[in-house]
C-alpha cells in the first residue's frame, strides 16, 4: 500500500533510449578490451576464422 509510482515523461524516455543507442554505436566502433564483452566476442571469432582460412 505504500508503493511510490514515479512518472517518467516521454522526453525522458526518449533521452534514455538515445543514450542507450549511442553507447551501443560507440561500442561497435570502439570495442572494449574486456574479455567479458558480448559484442566483441563475435567479431573476434569471425576475424580469427577469416585469417585462418587463407
LINMO-V539279 format. One record per backbone hydrogen bond with DSSP energy under -0.5 kcal/mol. CO is the residue of the C=O (numbers start at 1). NH is the residue of the N-H. E is the energy in kcal/mol with one decimal. If there is no record, write none. Layout:
co->CO nh->NH e->E
co->CO nh->NH e->E
This chain:
co->3 nh->5 e->-0.5
co->4 nh->6 e->-0.5
co->7 nh->9 e->-0.5
co->9 nh->13 e->-2.1
co->10 nh->14 e->-2.5
co->11 nh->15 e->-2.2
co->12 nh->16 e->-2.2
co->13 nh->17 e->-2.1
co->14 nh->18 e->-2.5
co->15 nh->19 e->-2.1
co->16 nh->20 e->-2.2
co->17 nh->21 e->-2.4
co->18 nh->22 e->-2.5
co->19 nh->23 e->-2.4
co->20 nh->24 e->-2.1
co->21 nh->25 e->-2.3
co->22 nh->26 e->-2.5
co->23 nh->27 e->-2.3
co->24 nh->28 e->-1.7
co->25 nh->29 e->-1.9
co->26 nh->30 e->-3.4
co->34 nh->37 e->-0.9
co->37 nh->41 e->-1.1
co->38 nh->42 e->-0.9
co->39 nh->43 e->-0.9
co->40 nh->44 e->-2.1
co->41 nh->45 e->-2.3
co->42 nh->46 e->-2.0
co->43 nh->47 e->-1.8
co->44 nh->48 e->-1.9
co->45 nh->49 e->-2.0
co->46 nh->50 e->-2.3
co->47 nh->51 e->-2.0
co->48 nh->52 e->-1.6
co->49 nh->53 e->-1.3
co->50 nh->54 e->-0.8
